Amino acid sequence: MSFGLGVLRLSPRDFWTMTPVELAALARGRVRRASPPDRAALEALAKAFPDLAS
C-alpha cells in the first residue's frame, strides 16, 4: 500500500481497483509513459492558453 499510494501516488480508488499484475508492472517500470510534448505542441498550448497580465 505504501508503494502504491505513497511512491506511485495513486488515488485510493485506482490502487484498490488495479490487479496485482498491474501493480507489479508499475513497480518494474513497464508501464508505457507518454513522451514529452514537442516544440509545436508547446507553442499550440501557449497560443491556446496565453498568460494573462495581472
HTML snippet that shows the backbone in 3Dmol.js (N, CA, C, O; Angstrom):
<script src="https://3Dmol.org/build/3Dmol-min.js"></script>
<div id="view" style="width:600px;height:400px;position:relative"></div>
<script>
const pdb = `
ATOM      1  N   MET A   1       0.818  -1.183   0.000  1.00  0.00           N
ATOM      2  CA  MET A   1       0.000   0.000   0.000  1.00  0.00           C
ATOM      3  C   MET A   1       0.862   1.247   0.000  1.00  0.00           C
ATOM      4  O   MET A   1       0.564   2.204  -0.715  1.00  0.00           O
ATOM      5  N   SER A   2       1.930   1.251   0.794  1.00  0.00           N
ATOM      6  CA  SER A   2       2.756   2.466   0.855  1.00  0.00           C
ATOM      7  C   SER A   2       3.415   2.748  -0.488  1.00  0.00           C
ATOM      8  O   SER A   2       3.607   3.911  -0.843  1.00  0.00           O
ATOM      9  N   PHE A   3       3.768   1.703  -1.245  1.00  0.00           N
ATOM     10  CA  PHE A   3       4.348   1.918  -2.566  1.00  0.00           C
ATOM     11  C   PHE A   3       3.308   2.492  -3.528  1.00  0.00           C
ATOM     12  O   PHE A   3       3.572   3.475  -4.220  1.00  0.00           O
ATOM     13  N   GLY A   4       2.140   1.881  -3.567  1.00  0.00           N
ATOM     14  CA  GLY A   4       1.100   2.325  -4.493  1.00  0.00           C
ATOM     15  C   GLY A   4       0.572   3.706  -4.183  1.00  0.00           C
ATOM     16  O   GLY A   4       0.421   4.541  -5.075  1.00  0.00           O
ATOM     17  N   LEU A   5       0.294   3.943  -2.918  1.00  0.00           N
ATOM     18  CA  LEU A   5      -0.282   5.234  -2.536  1.00  0.00           C
ATOM     19  C   LEU A   5       0.779   6.307  -2.319  1.00  0.00           C
ATOM     20  O   LEU A   5       0.565   7.472  -2.654  1.00  0.00           O
ATOM     21  N   GLY A   6       1.921   5.917  -1.758  1.00  0.00           N
ATOM     22  CA  GLY A   6       2.945   6.903  -1.429  1.00  0.00           C
ATOM     23  C   GLY A   6       3.926   7.183  -2.548  1.00  0.00           C
ATOM     24  O   GLY A   6       4.123   8.336  -2.932  1.00  0.00           O
ATOM     25  N   VAL A   7       4.543   6.135  -3.075  1.00  0.00           N
ATOM     26  CA  VAL A   7       5.563   6.327  -4.107  1.00  0.00           C
ATOM     27  C   VAL A   7       4.924   6.624  -5.464  1.00  0.00           C
ATOM     28  O   VAL A   7       5.292   7.590  -6.132  1.00  0.00           O
ATOM     29  N   LEU A   8       3.969   5.792  -5.863  1.00  0.00           N
ATOM     30  CA  LEU A   8       3.321   5.997  -7.157  1.00  0.00           C
ATOM     31  C   LEU A   8       2.253   7.083  -7.115  1.00  0.00           C
ATOM     32  O   LEU A   8       1.818   7.579  -8.155  1.00  0.00           O
ATOM     33  N   ARG A   9       1.838   7.447  -5.914  1.00  0.00           N
ATOM     34  CA  ARG A   9       0.834   8.489  -5.702  1.00  0.00           C
ATOM     35  C   ARG A   9      -0.484   8.190  -6.423  1.00  0.00           C
ATOM     36  O   ARG A   9      -1.121   9.078  -6.990  1.00  0.00           O
ATOM     37  N   LEU A  10      -0.871   6.913  -6.384  1.00  0.00           N
ATOM     38  CA  LEU A  10      -2.155   6.509  -6.946  1.00  0.00           C
ATOM     39  C   LEU A  10      -3.276   6.954  -6.028  1.00  0.00           C
ATOM     40  O   LEU A  10      -3.089   7.049  -4.815  1.00  0.00           O
ATOM     41  N   SER A  11      -4.414   7.222  -6.588  1.00  0.00           N
ATOM     42  CA  SER A  11      -5.571   7.506  -5.740  1.00  0.00           C
ATOM     43  C   SER A  11      -6.002   6.195  -5.092  1.00  0.00           C
ATOM     44  O   SER A  11      -5.750   5.126  -5.648  1.00  0.00           O
ATOM     45  N   PRO A  12      -6.643   6.257  -3.932  1.00  0.00           N
ATOM     46  CA  PRO A  12      -7.106   5.015  -3.311  1.00  0.00           C
ATOM     47  C   PRO A  12      -8.001   4.200  -4.247  1.00  0.00           C
ATOM     48  O   PRO A  12      -7.903   2.973  -4.282  1.00  0.00           O
ATOM     49  N   ARG A  13      -8.861   4.866  -4.996  1.00  0.00           N
ATOM     50  CA  ARG A  13      -9.739   4.162  -5.937  1.00  0.00           C
ATOM     51  C   ARG A  13      -8.922   3.409  -6.974  1.00  0.00           C
ATOM     52  O   ARG A  13      -9.183   2.236  -7.239  1.00  0.00           O
ATOM     53  N   ASP A  14      -7.928   4.079  -7.565  1.00  0.00           N
ATOM     54  CA  ASP A  14      -7.097   3.419  -8.571  1.00  0.00           C
ATOM     55  C   ASP A  14      -6.289   2.271  -7.970  1.00  0.00           C
ATOM     56  O   ASP A  14      -6.156   1.209  -8.577  1.00  0.00           O
ATOM     57  N   PHE A  15      -5.755   2.498  -6.773  1.00  0.00           N
ATOM     58  CA  PHE A  15      -4.974   1.446  -6.122  1.00  0.00           C
ATOM     59  C   PHE A  15      -5.810   0.197  -5.884  1.00  0.00           C
ATOM     60  O   PHE A  15      -5.382  -0.911  -6.209  1.00  0.00           O
ATOM     61  N   TRP A  16      -6.993   0.370  -5.322  1.00  0.00           N
ATOM     62  CA  TRP A  16      -7.795  -0.786  -4.940  1.00  0.00           C
ATOM     63  C   TRP A  16      -8.469  -1.456  -6.123  1.00  0.00           C
ATOM     64  O   TRP A  16      -8.911  -2.598  -5.992  1.00  0.00           O
ATOM     65  N   THR A  17      -8.569  -0.798  -7.274  1.00  0.00           N
ATOM     66  CA  THR A  17      -9.183  -1.442  -8.436  1.00  0.00           C
ATOM     67  C   THR A  17      -8.165  -2.104  -9.359  1.00  0.00           C
ATOM     68  O   THR A  17      -8.550  -2.850 -10.259  1.00  0.00           O
ATOM     69  N   MET A  18      -6.874  -1.848  -9.153  1.00  0.00           N
ATOM     70  CA  MET A  18      -5.883  -2.483 -10.020  1.00  0.00           C
ATOM     71  C   MET A  18      -5.581  -3.897  -9.559  1.00  0.00           C
ATOM     72  O   MET A  18      -5.775  -4.251  -8.396  1.00  0.00           O
ATOM     73  N   THR A  19      -5.105  -4.690 -10.497  1.00  0.00           N
ATOM     74  CA  THR A  19      -4.759  -6.073 -10.183  1.00  0.00           C
ATOM     75  C   THR A  19      -3.317  -6.131  -9.665  1.00  0.00           C
ATOM     76  O   THR A  19      -2.541  -5.200  -9.884  1.00  0.00           O
ATOM     77  N   PRO A  20      -2.961  -7.218  -8.981  1.00  0.00           N
ATOM     78  CA  PRO A  20      -1.568  -7.376  -8.559  1.00  0.00           C
ATOM     79  C   PRO A  20      -0.589  -7.352  -9.745  1.00  0.00           C
ATOM     80  O   PRO A  20       0.534  -6.865  -9.612  1.00  0.00           O
ATOM     81  N   VAL A  21      -1.013  -7.872 -10.890  1.00  0.00           N
ATOM     82  CA  VAL A  21      -0.153  -7.852 -12.078  1.00  0.00           C
ATOM     83  C   VAL A  21       0.098  -6.410 -12.529  1.00  0.00           C
ATOM     84  O   VAL A  21       1.221  -6.063 -12.894  1.00  0.00           O
ATOM     85  N   GLU A  22      -0.931  -5.580 -12.504  1.00  0.00           N
ATOM     86  CA  GLU A  22      -0.769  -4.173 -12.886  1.00  0.00           C
ATOM     87  C   GLU A  22       0.164  -3.450 -11.916  1.00  0.00           C
ATOM     88  O   GLU A  22       1.023  -2.675 -12.335  1.00  0.00           O
ATOM     89  N   LEU A  23      -0.007  -3.704 -10.631  1.00  0.00           N
ATOM     90  CA  LEU A  23       0.857  -3.073  -9.641  1.00  0.00           C
ATOM     91  C   LEU A  23       2.304  -3.529  -9.819  1.00  0.00           C
ATOM     92  O   LEU A  23       3.228  -2.723  -9.708  1.00  0.00           O
ATOM     93  N   ALA A  24       2.501  -4.805 -10.093  1.00  0.00           N
ATOM     94  CA  ALA A  24       3.856  -5.313 -10.313  1.00  0.00           C
ATOM     95  C   ALA A  24       4.487  -4.677 -11.546  1.00  0.00           C
ATOM     96  O   ALA A  24       5.681  -4.377 -11.542  1.00  0.00           O
ATOM     97  N   ALA A  25       3.703  -4.467 -12.601  1.00  0.00           N
ATOM     98  CA  ALA A  25       4.219  -3.819 -13.807  1.00  0.00           C
ATOM     99  C   ALA A  25       4.650  -2.391 -13.506  1.00  0.00           C
ATOM    100  O   ALA A  25       5.675  -1.931 -14.008  1.00  0.00           O
ATOM    101  N   LEU A  26       3.878  -1.695 -12.696  1.00  0.00           N
ATOM    102  CA  LEU A  26       4.268  -0.341 -12.294  1.00  0.00           C
ATOM    103  C   LEU A  26       5.558  -0.363 -11.490  1.00  0.00           C
ATOM    104  O   LEU A  26       6.418   0.501 -11.660  1.00  0.00           O
ATOM    105  N   ALA A  27       5.690  -1.338 -10.627  1.00  0.00           N
ATOM    106  CA  ALA A  27       6.885  -1.436  -9.790  1.00  0.00           C
ATOM    107  C   ALA A  27       8.131  -1.703 -10.629  1.00  0.00           C
ATOM    108  O   ALA A  27       9.221  -1.239 -10.295  1.00  0.00           O
ATOM    109  N   ARG A  28       7.966  -2.453 -11.723  1.00  0.00           N
ATOM    110  CA  ARG A  28       9.094  -2.748 -12.599  1.00  0.00           C
ATOM    111  C   ARG A  28       9.318  -1.658 -13.642  1.00  0.00           C
ATOM    112  O   ARG A  28      10.313  -1.695 -14.365  1.00  0.00           O
ATOM    113  N   GLY A  29       8.426  -0.706 -13.731  1.00  0.00           N
ATOM    114  CA  GLY A  29       8.577   0.373 -14.699  1.00  0.00           C
ATOM    115  C   GLY A  29       8.228  -0.026 -16.117  1.00  0.00           C
ATOM    116  O   GLY A  29       8.739   0.558 -17.072  1.00  0.00           O
ATOM    117  N   ARG A  30       7.361  -1.015 -16.262  1.00  0.00           N
ATOM    118  CA  ARG A  30       6.999  -1.475 -17.599  1.00  0.00           C
ATOM    119  C   ARG A  30       5.756  -0.809 -18.139  1.00  0.00           C
ATOM    120  O   ARG A  30       5.189  -1.263 -19.132  1.00  0.00           O
ATOM    121  N   VAL A  31       5.332   0.240 -17.512  1.00  0.00           N
ATOM    122  CA  VAL A  31       4.158   0.946 -17.994  1.00  0.00           C
ATOM    123  C   VAL A  31       4.629   1.990 -18.991  1.00  0.00           C
ATOM    124  O   VAL A  31       5.561   2.750 -18.728  1.00  0.00           O
ATOM    125  N   ARG A  32       3.974   2.012 -20.128  1.00  0.00           N
ATOM    126  CA  ARG A  32       4.338   2.969 -21.175  1.00  0.00           C
ATOM    127  C   ARG A  32       3.968   4.375 -20.724  1.00  0.00           C
ATOM    128  O   ARG A  32       2.822   4.645 -20.363  1.00  0.00           O
ATOM    129  N   ARG A  33       4.932   5.243 -20.752  1.00  0.00           N
ATOM    130  CA  ARG A  33       4.706   6.628 -20.351  1.00  0.00           C
ATOM    131  C   ARG A  33       4.618   7.507 -21.587  1.00  0.00           C
ATOM    132  O   ARG A  33       5.253   7.230 -22.604  1.00  0.00           O
ATOM    133  N   ALA A  34       3.841   8.548 -21.496  1.00  0.00           N
ATOM    134  CA  ALA A  34       3.707   9.474 -22.613  1.00  0.00           C
ATOM    135  C   ALA A  34       5.015  10.227 -22.812  1.00  0.00           C
ATOM    136  O   ALA A  34       5.706  10.562 -21.849  1.00  0.00           O
ATOM    137  N   SER A  35       5.341  10.485 -24.054  1.00  0.00           N
ATOM    138  CA  SER A  35       6.544  11.257 -24.340  1.00  0.00           C
ATOM    139  C   SER A  35       6.245  12.735 -24.096  1.00  0.00           C
ATOM    140  O   SER A  35       5.091  13.156 -24.181  1.00  0.00           O
ATOM    141  N   PRO A  36       7.271  13.520 -23.795  1.00  0.00           N
ATOM    142  CA  PRO A  36       7.037  14.942 -23.561  1.00  0.00           C
ATOM    143  C   PRO A  36       6.589  15.628 -24.850  1.00  0.00           C
ATOM    144  O   PRO A  36       6.917  15.166 -25.943  1.00  0.00           O
ATOM    145  N   PRO A  37       5.852  16.715 -24.733  1.00  0.00           N
ATOM    146  CA  PRO A  37       5.398  17.411 -25.932  1.00  0.00           C
ATOM    147  C   PRO A  37       6.570  18.041 -26.691  1.00  0.00           C
ATOM    148  O   PRO A  37       7.558  18.468 -26.093  1.00  0.00           O
ATOM    149  N   ASP A  38       6.439  18.089 -28.022  1.00  0.00           N
ATOM    150  CA  ASP A  38       7.479  18.735 -28.822  1.00  0.00           C
ATOM    151  C   ASP A  38       7.210  20.246 -28.869  1.00  0.00           C
ATOM    152  O   ASP A  38       6.212  20.728 -28.333  1.00  0.00           O
ATOM    153  N   ARG A  39       8.106  20.971 -29.509  1.00  0.00           N
ATOM    154  CA  ARG A  39       8.002  22.433 -29.555  1.00  0.00           C
ATOM    155  C   ARG A  39       6.683  22.885 -30.172  1.00  0.00           C
ATOM    156  O   ARG A  39       6.062  23.824 -29.675  1.00  0.00           O
ATOM    157  N   ALA A  40       6.251  22.234 -31.242  1.00  0.00           N
ATOM    158  CA  ALA A  40       4.996  22.628 -31.897  1.00  0.00           C
ATOM    159  C   ALA A  40       3.814  22.478 -30.947  1.00  0.00           C
ATOM    160  O   ALA A  40       2.937  23.340 -30.904  1.00  0.00           O
ATOM    161  N   ALA A  41       3.789  21.394 -30.190  1.00  0.00           N
ATOM    162  CA  ALA A  41       2.703  21.182 -29.235  1.00  0.00           C
ATOM    163  C   ALA A  41       2.730  22.235 -28.131  1.00  0.00           C
ATOM    164  O   ALA A  41       1.685  22.734 -27.714  1.00  0.00           O
ATOM    165  N   LEU A  42       3.930  22.569 -27.660  1.00  0.00           N
ATOM    166  CA  LEU A  42       4.046  23.603 -26.629  1.00  0.00           C
ATOM    167  C   LEU A  42       3.605  24.965 -27.156  1.00  0.00           C
ATOM    168  O   LEU A  42       2.938  25.720 -26.449  1.00  0.00           O
ATOM    169  N   GLU A  43       3.971  25.275 -28.381  1.00  0.00           N
ATOM    170  CA  GLU A  43       3.558  26.551 -28.975  1.00  0.00           C
ATOM    171  C   GLU A  43       2.047  26.603 -29.162  1.00  0.00           C
ATOM    172  O   GLU A  43       1.433  27.647 -28.940  1.00  0.00           O
ATOM    173  N   ALA A  44       1.445  25.499 -29.564  1.00  0.00           N
ATOM    174  CA  ALA A  44      -0.013  25.451 -29.713  1.00  0.00           C
ATOM    175  C   ALA A  44      -0.695  25.654 -28.361  1.00  0.00           C
ATOM    176  O   ALA A  44      -1.704  26.354 -28.274  1.00  0.00           O
ATOM    177  N   LEU A  45      -0.151  25.049 -27.311  1.00  0.00           N
ATOM    178  CA  LEU A  45      -0.717  25.250 -25.976  1.00  0.00           C
ATOM    179  C   LEU A  45      -0.569  26.695 -25.515  1.00  0.00           C
ATOM    180  O   LEU A  45      -1.494  27.266 -24.938  1.00  0.00           O
ATOM    181  N   ALA A  46       0.595  27.285 -25.771  1.00  0.00           N
ATOM    182  CA  ALA A  46       0.824  28.680 -25.381  1.00  0.00           C
ATOM    183  C   ALA A  46      -0.133  29.612 -26.112  1.00  0.00           C
ATOM    184  O   ALA A  46      -0.601  30.599 -25.543  1.00  0.00           O
ATOM    185  N   LYS A  47      -0.422  29.305 -27.360  1.00  0.00           N
ATOM    186  CA  LYS A  47      -1.366  30.132 -28.135  1.00  0.00           C
ATOM    187  C   LYS A  47      -2.785  29.937 -27.624  1.00  0.00           C
ATOM    188  O   LYS A  47      -3.541  30.902 -27.514  1.00  0.00           O
ATOM    189  N   ALA A  48      -3.152  28.711 -27.315  1.00  0.00           N
ATOM    190  CA  ALA A  48      -4.489  28.424 -26.848  1.00  0.00           C
ATOM    191  C   ALA A  48      -4.745  28.939 -25.419  1.00  0.00           C
ATOM    192  O   ALA A  48      -5.868  29.305 -25.073  1.00  0.00           O
ATOM    193  N   PHE A  49      -3.704  28.959 -24.617  1.00  0.00           N
ATOM    194  CA  PHE A  49      -3.827  29.367 -23.208  1.00  0.00           C
ATOM    195  C   PHE A  49      -2.761  30.405 -22.873  1.00  0.00           C
ATOM    196  O   PHE A  49      -1.805  30.099 -22.160  1.00  0.00           O
ATOM    197  N   PRO A  50      -2.912  31.621 -23.376  1.00  0.00           N
ATOM    198  CA  PRO A  50      -1.883  32.644 -23.139  1.00  0.00           C
ATOM    199  C   PRO A  50      -1.852  33.074 -21.671  1.00  0.00           C
ATOM    200  O   PRO A  50      -2.860  33.033 -20.965  1.00  0.00           O
ATOM    201  N   ASP A  51      -0.663  33.485 -21.241  1.00  0.00           N
ATOM    202  CA  ASP A  51      -0.531  34.036 -19.894  1.00  0.00           C
ATOM    203  C   ASP A  51      -1.294  35.347 -19.837  1.00  0.00           C
ATOM    204  O   ASP A  51      -1.263  36.142 -20.777  1.00  0.00           O
ATOM    205  N   LEU A  52      -1.972  35.559 -18.736  1.00  0.00           N
ATOM    206  CA  LEU A  52      -2.738  36.794 -18.563  1.00  0.00           C
ATOM    207  C   LEU A  52      -1.945  37.759 -17.707  1.00  0.00           C
ATOM    208  O   LEU A  52      -1.357  37.371 -16.697  1.00  0.00           O
ATOM    209  N   ALA A  53      -1.931  39.011 -18.112  1.00  0.00           N
ATOM    210  CA  ALA A  53      -1.249  40.042 -17.318  1.00  0.00           C
ATOM    211  C   ALA A  53      -2.058  40.317 -16.066  1.00  0.00           C
ATOM    212  O   ALA A  53      -3.282  40.435 -16.122  1.00  0.00           O
ATOM    213  N   SER A  54      -1.377  40.419 -14.942  1.00  0.00           N
ATOM    214  CA  SER A  54      -2.074  40.657 -13.674  1.00  0.00           C
ATOM    215  C   SER A  54      -2.280  42.123 -13.457  1.00  0.00           C
ATOM    216  O   SER A  54      -2.851  42.522 -12.442  1.00  0.00           O
TER     217      SER A  54
END
`;
const viewer = $3Dmol.createViewer("view");
viewer.addModel(pdb, "pdb");
viewer.setStyle({}, {cartoon: {color: "spectrum"}});
viewer.zoomTo();
viewer.render();
</script>
